[in-house]
């Protein structure tokens, strides 16, 4: 697993649950307390050990922890900006998700992203399929989709679903595209010309 992914997990655990929890999880997973180096690659088993240790210590299901990670990631401005380039509204954003792995690989070529595809299954209903990549990406994307619905001001029901063939799935039901005022988004960062 790429160090950026692992470092994101580390920052999520430390920022959300505190340095003491992170230190305990790192020790249990056999990792030094300073954690992951962003530009290195680590064995997937180490990533799994960190996630499993955190889920056990927090008494949370693994999928719930990964969904919380997805919500946390959208709160990080660089990722939020990358995602907001996907469309003017939430429905456009959903349709652009298939392009996301290529956009991520432009920035970090060796990140192991799943292939994503979005299927419209009815009016306001979509299924996101995550093929390949590490198990758990569907739960992370469920969190990302929840946070982005809020960011766009949309009201949506989102649920990480069962595997469909060789893909994990997330179902999205867009109840109201303009439910609330979305967060402000400008192409240029405030204060920059």
Biotite code that builds the C-alpha atoms (Angstrom):
import biotite.structure as struc

atoms = struc.array([
    struc.Atom([0.000, 0.000, 0.000], chain_id="A", res_id=1, res_name="UNK", atom_name="CA", element="C"),
    struc.Atom([1.304, 3.438, -0.885], chain_id="A", res_id=2, res_name="UNK", atom_name="CA", element="C"),
    struc.Atom([2.607, 5.489, 2.025], chain_id="A", res_id=3, res_name="UNK", atom_name="CA", element="C"),
    struc.Atom([0.197, 8.355, 1.241], chain_id="A", res_id=4, res_name="UNK", atom_name="CA", element="C"),
    struc.Atom([-2.743, 6.039, 1.884], chain_id="A", res_id=5, res_name="UNK", atom_name="CA", element="C"),
    struc.Atom([-1.178, 4.724, 5.076], chain_id="A", res_id=6, res_name="UNK", atom_name="CA", element="C"),
    struc.Atom([-0.228, 8.208, 6.215], chain_id="A", res_id=7, res_name="UNK", atom_name="CA", element="C"),
    struc.Atom([-3.843, 9.304, 5.655], chain_id="A", res_id=8, res_name="UNK", atom_name="CA", element="C"),
    struc.Atom([-5.030, 6.475, 7.906], chain_id="A", res_id=9, res_name="UNK", atom_name="CA", element="C"),
    struc.Atom([-2.477, 7.498, 10.532], chain_id="A", res_id=10, res_name="UNK", atom_name="CA", element="C"),
    struc.Atom([-3.505, 11.186, 10.404], chain_id="A", res_id=11, res_name="UNK", atom_name="CA", element="C"),
    struc.Atom([-7.190, 10.241, 10.587], chain_id="A", res_id=12, res_name="UNK", atom_name="CA", element="C"),
    struc.Atom([-6.648, 8.113, 13.686], chain_id="A", res_id=13, res_name="UNK", atom_name="CA", element="C"),
    struc.Atom([-4.393, 10.650, 15.380], chain_id="A", res_id=14, res_name="UNK", atom_name="CA", element="C"),
    struc.Atom([-6.516, 13.717, 14.520], chain_id="A", res_id=15, res_name="UNK", atom_name="CA", element="C"),
    struc.Atom([-9.836, 12.065, 15.352], chain_id="A", res_id=16, res_name="UNK", atom_name="CA", element="C"),
    struc.Atom([-8.987, 9.853, 18.337], chain_id="A", res_id=17, res_name="UNK", atom_name="CA", element="C"),
    struc.Atom([-5.746, 11.292, 19.687], chain_id="A", res_id=18, res_name="UNK", atom_name="CA", element="C"),
    struc.Atom([-2.032, 10.564, 19.768], chain_id="A", res_id=19, res_name="UNK", atom_name="CA", element="C"),
    struc.Atom([-2.391, 7.943, 22.524], chain_id="A", res_id=20, res_name="UNK", atom_name="CA", element="C"),
    struc.Atom([-4.725, 5.820, 20.408], chain_id="A", res_id=21, res_name="UNK", atom_name="CA", element="C"),
    struc.Atom([-2.423, 6.140, 17.405], chain_id="A", res_id=22, res_name="UNK", atom_name="CA", element="C"),
    struc.Atom([0.598, 5.093, 19.520], chain_id="A", res_id=23, res_name="UNK", atom_name="CA", element="C"),
    struc.Atom([-1.277, 2.034, 20.821], chain_id="A", res_id=24, res_name="UNK", atom_name="CA", element="C"),
    struc.Atom([-2.462, 1.039, 17.335], chain_id="A", res_id=25, res_name="UNK", atom_name="CA", element="C"),
    struc.Atom([1.026, 1.497, 15.876], chain_id="A", res_id=26, res_name="UNK", atom_name="CA", element="C"),
    struc.Atom([2.589, -0.643, 18.615], chain_id="A", res_id=27, res_name="UNK", atom_name="CA", element="C"),
    struc.Atom([-0.037, -3.360, 18.181], chain_id="A", res_id=28, res_name="UNK", atom_name="CA", element="C"),
    struc.Atom([0.533, -3.426, 14.409], chain_id="A", res_id=29, res_name="UNK", atom_name="CA", element="C"),
    struc.Atom([4.322, -3.623, 14.870], chain_id="A", res_id=30, res_name="UNK", atom_name="CA", element="C"),
    struc.Atom([4.949, -0.125, 13.548], chain_id="A", res_id=31, res_name="UNK", atom_name="CA", element="C"),
    struc.Atom([7.199, 2.541, 15.037], chain_id="A", res_id=32, res_name="UNK", atom_name="CA", element="C"),
    struc.Atom([5.370, 5.411, 16.759], chain_id="A", res_id=33, res_name="UNK", atom_name="CA", element="C"),
    struc.Atom([6.359, 8.018, 14.130], chain_id="A", res_id=34, res_name="UNK", atom_name="CA", element="C"),
    struc.Atom([4.326, 5.978, 11.683], chain_id="A", res_id=35, res_name="UNK", atom_name="CA", element="C"),
    struc.Atom([4.341, 5.901, 7.927], chain_id="A", res_id=36, res_name="UNK", atom_name="CA", element="C"),
    struc.Atom([6.526, 7.745, 5.450], chain_id="A", res_id=37, res_name="UNK", atom_name="CA", element="C"),
    struc.Atom([4.315, 9.234, 2.734], chain_id="A", res_id=38, res_name="UNK", atom_name="CA", element="C"),
    struc.Atom([6.449, 8.317, -0.278], chain_id="A", res_id=39, res_name="UNK", atom_name="CA", element="C"),
    struc.Atom([7.288, 4.718, 0.635], chain_id="A", res_id=40, res_name="UNK", atom_name="CA", element="C"),
    struc.Atom([5.377, 1.564, -0.161], chain_id="A", res_id=41, res_name="UNK", atom_name="CA", element="C"),
    struc.Atom([4.293, -0.832, 2.586], chain_id="A", res_id=42, res_name="UNK", atom_name="CA", element="C"),
    struc.Atom([3.027, -4.383, 2.671], chain_id="A", res_id=43, res_name="UNK", atom_name="CA", element="C"),
    struc.Atom([-0.775, -4.515, 2.513], chain_id="A", res_id=44, res_name="UNK", atom_name="CA", element="C"),
    struc.Atom([-0.723, -6.747, 5.600], chain_id="A", res_id=45, res_name="UNK", atom_name="CA", element="C"),
    struc.Atom([0.658, -3.831, 7.656], chain_id="A", res_id=46, res_name="UNK", atom_name="CA", element="C"),
    struc.Atom([-2.171, -1.569, 6.480], chain_id="A", res_id=47, res_name="UNK", atom_name="CA", element="C"),
    struc.Atom([-4.694, -4.263, 7.413], chain_id="A", res_id=48, res_name="UNK", atom_name="CA", element="C"),
    struc.Atom([-3.045, -4.712, 10.824], chain_id="A", res_id=49, res_name="UNK", atom_name="CA", element="C"),
    struc.Atom([-3.373, -0.967, 11.531], chain_id="A", res_id=50, res_name="UNK", atom_name="CA", element="C"),
    struc.Atom([-7.035, -0.860, 10.453], chain_id="A", res_id=51, res_name="UNK", atom_name="CA", element="C"),
    struc.Atom([-7.885, -4.017, 12.397], chain_id="A", res_id=52, res_name="UNK", atom_name="CA", element="C"),
    struc.Atom([-6.113, -2.804, 15.551], chain_id="A", res_id=53, res_name="UNK", atom_name="CA", element="C"),
    struc.Atom([-7.889, 0.551, 15.382], chain_id="A", res_id=54, res_name="UNK", atom_name="CA", element="C"),
    struc.Atom([-11.291, -1.052, 14.781], chain_id="A", res_id=55, res_name="UNK", atom_name="CA", element="C"),
    struc.Atom([-10.778, -3.375, 17.730], chain_id="A", res_id=56, res_name="UNK", atom_name="CA", element="C"),
    struc.Atom([-9.590, -0.632, 20.094], chain_id="A", res_id=57, res_name="UNK", atom_name="CA", element="C"),
    struc.Atom([-12.493, 1.614, 19.086], chain_id="A", res_id=58, res_name="UNK", atom_name="CA", element="C"),
    struc.Atom([-15.010, -1.262, 19.181], chain_id="A", res_id=59, res_name="UNK", atom_name="CA", element="C"),
    struc.Atom([-16.145, -0.286, 15.681], chain_id="A", res_id=60, res_name="UNK", atom_name="CA", element="C"),
    struc.Atom([-16.780, -2.488, 12.682], chain_id="A", res_id=61, res_name="UNK", atom_name="CA", element="C"),
    struc.Atom([-13.955, -2.227, 10.141], chain_id="A", res_id=62, res_name="UNK", atom_name="CA", element="C"),
    struc.Atom([-16.340, -0.895, 7.455], chain_id="A", res_id=63, res_name="UNK", atom_name="CA", element="C"),
    struc.Atom([-17.644, 1.856, 9.773], chain_id="A", res_id=64, res_name="UNK", atom_name="CA", element="C"),
    struc.Atom([-14.078, 2.939, 10.558], chain_id="A", res_id=65, res_name="UNK", atom_name="CA", element="C"),
    struc.Atom([-13.211, 3.026, 6.843], chain_id="A", res_id=66, res_name="UNK", atom_name="CA", element="C"),
    struc.Atom([-16.354, 5.027, 6.079], chain_id="A", res_id=67, res_name="UNK", atom_name="CA", element="C"),
    struc.Atom([-15.331, 7.537, 8.777], chain_id="A", res_id=68, res_name="UNK", atom_name="CA", element="C"),
    struc.Atom([-11.917, 7.709, 7.081], chain_id="A", res_id=69, res_name="UNK", atom_name="CA", element="C"),
    struc.Atom([-13.638, 8.668, 3.812], chain_id="A", res_id=70, res_name="UNK", atom_name="CA", element="C"),
    struc.Atom([-15.560, 11.453, 5.547], chain_id="A", res_id=71, res_name="UNK", atom_name="CA", element="C"),
    struc.Atom([-12.334, 12.693, 7.167], chain_id="A", res_id=72, res_name="UNK", atom_name="CA", element="C"),
    struc.Atom([-10.506, 12.735, 3.816], chain_id="A", res_id=73, res_name="UNK", atom_name="CA", element="C"),
    struc.Atom([-13.064, 15.078, 2.242], chain_id="A", res_id=74, res_name="UNK", atom_name="CA", element="C"),
    struc.Atom([-12.390, 17.474, 5.110], chain_id="A", res_id=75, res_name="UNK", atom_name="CA", element="C"),
    struc.Atom([-8.810, 17.798, 3.850], chain_id="A", res_id=76, res_name="UNK", atom_name="CA", element="C"),
    struc.Atom([-8.878, 20.691, 1.396], chain_id="A", res_id=77, res_name="UNK", atom_name="CA", element="C"),
    struc.Atom([-6.567, 19.245, -1.314], chain_id="A", res_id=78, res_name="UNK", atom_name="CA", element="C"),
    struc.Atom([-8.741, 16.140, -1.763], chain_id="A", res_id=79, res_name="UNK", atom_name="CA", element="C"),
    struc.Atom([-11.953, 18.142, -1.539], chain_id="A", res_id=80, res_name="UNK", atom_name="CA", element="C"),
    struc.Atom([-10.694, 20.416, -4.326], chain_id="A", res_id=81, res_name="UNK", atom_name="CA", element="C"),
    struc.Atom([-9.764, 17.421, -6.496], chain_id="A", res_id=82, res_name="UNK", atom_name="CA", element="C"),
    struc.Atom([-13.236, 15.960, -5.993], chain_id="A", res_id=83, res_name="UNK", atom_name="CA", element="C"),
    struc.Atom([-15.096, 19.235, -6.603], chain_id="A", res_id=84, res_name="UNK", atom_name="CA", element="C"),
    struc.Atom([-13.574, 19.451, -10.086], chain_id="A", res_id=85, res_name="UNK", atom_name="CA", element="C"),
    struc.Atom([-15.877, 16.513, -10.890], chain_id="A", res_id=86, res_name="UNK", atom_name="CA", element="C"),
    struc.Atom([-18.944, 18.600, -11.628], chain_id="A", res_id=87, res_name="UNK", atom_name="CA", element="C"),
    struc.Atom([-21.227, 21.507, -10.930], chain_id="A", res_id=88, res_name="UNK", atom_name="CA", element="C"),
    struc.Atom([-23.650, 19.440, -8.858], chain_id="A", res_id=89, res_name="UNK", atom_name="CA", element="C"),
    struc.Atom([-23.740, 16.117, -7.051], chain_id="A", res_id=90, res_name="UNK", atom_name="CA", element="C"),
    struc.Atom([-25.165, 14.157, -10.001], chain_id="A", res_id=91, res_name="UNK", atom_name="CA", element="C"),
    struc.Atom([-22.344, 15.455, -12.256], chain_id="A", res_id=92, res_name="UNK", atom_name="CA", element="C"),
    struc.Atom([-19.845, 14.598, -9.545], chain_id="A", res_id=93, res_name="UNK", atom_name="CA", element="C"),
    struc.Atom([-21.148, 11.014, -9.378], chain_id="A", res_id=94, res_name="UNK", atom_name="CA", element="C"),
    struc.Atom([-20.844, 10.594, -13.135], chain_id="A", res_id=95, res_name="UNK", atom_name="CA", element="C"),
    struc.Atom([-17.234, 11.853, -13.025], chain_id="A", res_id=96, res_name="UNK", atom_name="CA", element="C"),
    struc.Atom([-16.056, 9.270, -10.489], chain_id="A", res_id=97, res_name="UNK", atom_name="CA", element="C"),
    struc.Atom([-14.863, 6.914, -13.238], chain_id="A", res_id=98, res_name="UNK", atom_name="CA", element="C"),
    struc.Atom([-12.206, 9.538, -14.084], chain_id="A", res_id=99, res_name="UNK", atom_name="CA", element="C"),
    struc.Atom([-10.977, 9.883, -10.489], chain_id="A", res_id=100, res_name="UNK", atom_name="CA", element="C"),
    struc.Atom([-8.374, 7.065, -10.513], chain_id="A", res_id=101, res_name="UNK", atom_name="CA", element="C"),
    struc.Atom([-6.685, 8.609, -13.567], chain_id="A", res_id=102, res_name="UNK", atom_name="CA", element="C"),
    struc.Atom([-6.689, 12.066, -11.943], chain_id="A", res_id=103, res_name="UNK", atom_name="CA", element="C"),
    struc.Atom([-5.123, 10.608, -8.789], chain_id="A", res_id=104, res_name="UNK", atom_name="CA", element="C"),
    struc.Atom([-2.498, 8.731, -10.841], chain_id="A", res_id=105, res_name="UNK", atom_name="CA", element="C"),
    struc.Atom([-1.526, 11.985, -12.557], chain_id="A", res_id=106, res_name="UNK", atom_name="CA", element="C"),
    struc.Atom([-0.457, 13.307, -9.165], chain_id="A", res_id=107, res_name="UNK", atom_name="CA", element="C"),
    struc.Atom([0.839, 10.040, -7.660], chain_id="A", res_id=108, res_name="UNK", atom_name="CA", element="C"),
    struc.Atom([1.443, 7.412, -10.372], chain_id="A", res_id=109, res_name="UNK", atom_name="CA", element="C"),
    struc.Atom([2.011, 4.425, -8.094], chain_id="A", res_id=110, res_name="UNK", atom_name="CA", element="C"),
    struc.Atom([-1.127, 4.721, -5.915], chain_id="A", res_id=111, res_name="UNK", atom_name="CA", element="C"),
    struc.Atom([-3.202, 1.539, -6.089], chain_id="A", res_id=112, res_name="UNK", atom_name="CA", element="C"),
    struc.Atom([-6.682, 2.911, -6.830], chain_id="A", res_id=113, res_name="UNK", atom_name="CA", element="C"),
    struc.Atom([-9.601, 0.678, -7.740], chain_id="A", res_id=114, res_name="UNK", atom_name="CA", element="C"),
    struc.Atom([-11.258, 1.067, -11.111], chain_id="A", res_id=115, res_name="UNK", atom_name="CA", element="C"),
    struc.Atom([-14.503, 2.953, -10.582], chain_id="A", res_id=116, res_name="UNK", atom_name="CA", element="C"),
    struc.Atom([-17.674, 2.918, -12.627], chain_id="A", res_id=117, res_name="UNK", atom_name="CA", element="C"),
    struc.Atom([-21.042, 4.495, -11.943], chain_id="A", res_id=118, res_name="UNK", atom_name="CA", element="C"),
    struc.Atom([-24.237, 2.923, -13.243], chain_id="A", res_id=119, res_name="UNK", atom_name="CA", element="C"),
    struc.Atom([-27.520, 4.835, -13.248], chain_id="A", res_id=120, res_name="UNK", atom_name="CA", element="C"),
    struc.Atom([-30.082, 2.316, -11.996], chain_id="A", res_id=121, res_name="UNK", atom_name="CA", element="C"),
    struc.Atom([-33.139, 4.580, -12.084], chain_id="A", res_id=122, res_name="UNK", atom_name="CA", element="C"),
    struc.Atom([-34.164, 8.200, -11.601], chain_id="A", res_id=123, res_name="UNK", atom_name="CA", element="C"),
    struc.Atom([-31.800, 9.584, -8.948], chain_id="A", res_id=124, res_name="UNK", atom_name="CA", element="C"),
    struc.Atom([-30.381, 6.111, -8.261], chain_id="A", res_id=125, res_name="UNK", atom_name="CA", element="C"),
    struc.Atom([-26.799, 5.076, -8.896], chain_id="A", res_id=126, res_name="UNK", atom_name="CA", element="C"),
    struc.Atom([-24.435, 2.234, -8.094], chain_id="A", res_id=127, res_name="UNK", atom_name="CA", element="C"),
    struc.Atom([-20.700, 2.844, -7.734], chain_id="A", res_id=128, res_name="UNK", atom_name="CA", element="C"),
    struc.Atom([-18.648, -0.255, -8.534], chain_id="A", res_id=129, res_name="UNK", atom_name="CA", element="C"),
    struc.Atom([-15.098, -0.520, -7.155], chain_id="A", res_id=130, res_name="UNK", atom_name="CA", element="C"),
    struc.Atom([-13.058, -3.157, -9.014], chain_id="A", res_id=131, res_name="UNK", atom_name="CA", element="C"),
    struc.Atom([-9.606, -4.157, -7.874], chain_id="A", res_id=132, res_name="UNK", atom_name="CA", element="C"),
    struc.Atom([-7.593, -2.264, -5.343], chain_id="A", res_id=133, res_name="UNK", atom_name="CA", element="C"),
    struc.Atom([-7.517, -3.129, -1.683], chain_id="A", res_id=134, res_name="UNK", atom_name="CA", element="C"),
    struc.Atom([-10.604, -4.540, 0.047], chain_id="A", res_id=135, res_name="UNK", atom_name="CA", element="C"),
    struc.Atom([-12.341, -1.757, 1.930], chain_id="A", res_id=136, res_name="UNK", atom_name="CA", element="C"),
    struc.Atom([-12.265, 0.907, -0.762], chain_id="A", res_id=137, res_name="UNK", atom_name="CA", element="C"),
    struc.Atom([-16.071, 0.703, -1.138], chain_id="A", res_id=138, res_name="UNK", atom_name="CA", element="C"),
    struc.Atom([-16.506, 1.647, 2.531], chain_id="A", res_id=139, res_name="UNK", atom_name="CA", element="C"),
    struc.Atom([-14.061, 4.550, 2.153], chain_id="A", res_id=140, res_name="UNK", atom_name="CA", element="C"),
    struc.Atom([-15.954, 5.722, -0.941], chain_id="A", res_id=141, res_name="UNK", atom_name="CA", element="C"),
    struc.Atom([-19.262, 5.487, 0.936], chain_id="A", res_id=142, res_name="UNK", atom_name="CA", element="C"),
    struc.Atom([-17.820, 8.015, 3.410], chain_id="A", res_id=143, res_name="UNK", atom_name="CA", element="C"),
    struc.Atom([-16.460, 10.193, 0.620], chain_id="A", res_id=144, res_name="UNK", atom_name="CA", element="C"),
    struc.Atom([-19.850, 10.168, -1.116], chain_id="A", res_id=145, res_name="UNK", atom_name="CA", element="C"),
    struc.Atom([-21.653, 11.114, 2.115], chain_id="A", res_id=146, res_name="UNK", atom_name="CA", element="C"),
    struc.Atom([-19.305, 14.023, 2.758], chain_id="A", res_id=147, res_name="UNK", atom_name="CA", element="C"),
    struc.Atom([-19.489, 15.212, -0.848], chain_id="A", res_id=148, res_name="UNK", atom_name="CA", element="C"),
    struc.Atom([-23.300, 15.125, -0.777], chain_id="A", res_id=149, res_name="UNK", atom_name="CA", element="C"),
    struc.Atom([-23.099, 17.520, 2.172], chain_id="A", res_id=150, res_name="UNK", atom_name="CA", element="C"),
    struc.Atom([-20.491, 19.602, 0.347], chain_id="A", res_id=151, res_name="UNK", atom_name="CA", element="C"),
    struc.Atom([-22.813, 20.000, -2.659], chain_id="A", res_id=152, res_name="UNK", atom_name="CA", element="C"),
    struc.Atom([-25.889, 20.536, -0.471], chain_id="A", res_id=153, res_name="UNK", atom_name="CA", element="C"),
    struc.Atom([-27.559, 17.361, -1.768], chain_id="A", res_id=154, res_name="UNK", atom_name="CA", element="C"),
    struc.Atom([-29.701, 14.975, 0.243], chain_id="A", res_id=155, res_name="UNK", atom_name="CA", element="C"),
    struc.Atom([-28.693, 11.401, -0.538], chain_id="A", res_id=156, res_name="UNK", atom_name="CA", element="C"),
    struc.Atom([-28.949, 7.930, 0.969], chain_id="A", res_id=157, res_name="UNK", atom_name="CA", element="C"),
    struc.Atom([-25.649, 6.091, 0.613], chain_id="A", res_id=158, res_name="UNK", atom_name="CA", element="C"),
    struc.Atom([-24.920, 2.512, 1.544], chain_id="A", res_id=159, res_name="UNK", atom_name="CA", element="C"),
    struc.Atom([-21.870, 0.341, 1.032], chain_id="A", res_id=160, res_name="UNK", atom_name="CA", element="C"),
    struc.Atom([-23.274, -2.818, -0.483], chain_id="A", res_id=161, res_name="UNK", atom_name="CA", element="C"),
    struc.Atom([-22.339, -6.383, -1.142], chain_id="A", res_id=162, res_name="UNK", atom_name="CA", element="C"),
    struc.Atom([-19.924, -7.472, -3.812], chain_id="A", res_id=163, res_name="UNK", atom_name="CA", element="C"),
    struc.Atom([-21.363, -7.603, -7.316], chain_id="A", res_id=164, res_name="UNK", atom_name="CA", element="C"),
    struc.Atom([-19.272, -10.087, -9.239], chain_id="A", res_id=165, res_name="UNK", atom_name="CA", element="C"),
    struc.Atom([-15.656, -8.994, -8.919], chain_id="A", res_id=166, res_name="UNK", atom_name="CA", element="C"),
    struc.Atom([-16.574, -5.505, -7.641], chain_id="A", res_id=167, res_name="UNK", atom_name="CA", element="C"),
    struc.Atom([-17.594, -3.994, -4.323], chain_id="A", res_id=168, res_name="UNK", atom_name="CA", element="C"),
    struc.Atom([-20.521, -1.617, -4.579], chain_id="A", res_id=169, res_name="UNK", atom_name="CA", element="C"),
    struc.Atom([-21.976, 1.522, -3.064], chain_id="A", res_id=170, res_name="UNK", atom_name="CA", element="C"),
    struc.Atom([-25.595, 2.445, -3.722], chain_id="A", res_id=171, res_name="UNK", atom_name="CA", element="C"),
    struc.Atom([-26.612, 6.083, -3.925], chain_id="A", res_id=172, res_name="UNK", atom_name="CA", element="C"),
    struc.Atom([-30.152, 7.426, -3.928], chain_id="A", res_id=173, res_name="UNK", atom_name="CA", element="C"),
    struc.Atom([-30.224, 11.129, -4.659], chain_id="A", res_id=174, res_name="UNK", atom_name="CA", element="C"),
    struc.Atom([-33.359, 12.360, -2.880], chain_id="A", res_id=175, res_name="UNK", atom_name="CA", element="C"),
    struc.Atom([-32.937, 16.084, -3.476], chain_id="A", res_id=176, res_name="UNK", atom_name="CA", element="C"),
    struc.Atom([-30.140, 17.666, -5.495], chain_id="A", res_id=177, res_name="UNK", atom_name="CA", element="C"),
    struc.Atom([-30.469, 21.120, -3.875], chain_id="A", res_id=178, res_name="UNK", atom_name="CA", element="C"),
    struc.Atom([-31.542, 20.232, -0.332], chain_id="A", res_id=179, res_name="UNK", atom_name="CA", element="C"),
    struc.Atom([-29.304, 22.818, 1.350], chain_id="A", res_id=180, res_name="UNK", atom_name="CA", element="C"),
    struc.Atom([-26.729, 25.424, 0.441], chain_id="A", res_id=181, res_name="UNK", atom_name="CA", element="C"),
    struc.Atom([-23.497, 23.675, -0.441], chain_id="A", res_id=182, res_name="UNK", atom_name="CA", element="C"),
    struc.Atom([-20.069, 24.751, 0.722], chain_id="A", res_id=183, res_name="UNK", atom_name="CA", element="C"),
    struc.Atom([-18.471, 27.515, -1.282], chain_id="A", res_id=184, res_name="UNK", atom_name="CA", element="C"),
    struc.Atom([-16.082, 26.364, -3.988], chain_id="A", res_id=185, res_name="UNK", atom_name="CA", element="C"),
    struc.Atom([-13.951, 28.562, -6.243], chain_id="A", res_id=186, res_name="UNK", atom_name="CA", element="C"),
    struc.Atom([-11.460, 27.405, -8.850], chain_id="A", res_id=187, res_name="UNK", atom_name="CA", element="C"),
    struc.Atom([-8.861, 29.747, -7.362], chain_id="A", res_id=188, res_name="UNK", atom_name="CA", element="C"),
    struc.Atom([-8.163, 29.607, -3.660], chain_id="A", res_id=189, res_name="UNK", atom_name="CA", element="C"),
    struc.Atom([-9.366, 32.665, -1.739], chain_id="A", res_id=190, res_name="UNK", atom_name="CA", element="C"),
    struc.Atom([-6.742, 35.400, -1.633], chain_id="A", res_id=191, res_name="UNK", atom_name="CA", element="C"),
    struc.Atom([-4.989, 34.189, -4.784], chain_id="A", res_id=192, res_name="UNK", atom_name="CA", element="C"),
    struc.Atom([-5.217, 35.697, -8.232], chain_id="A", res_id=193, res_name="UNK", atom_name="CA", element="C"),
])
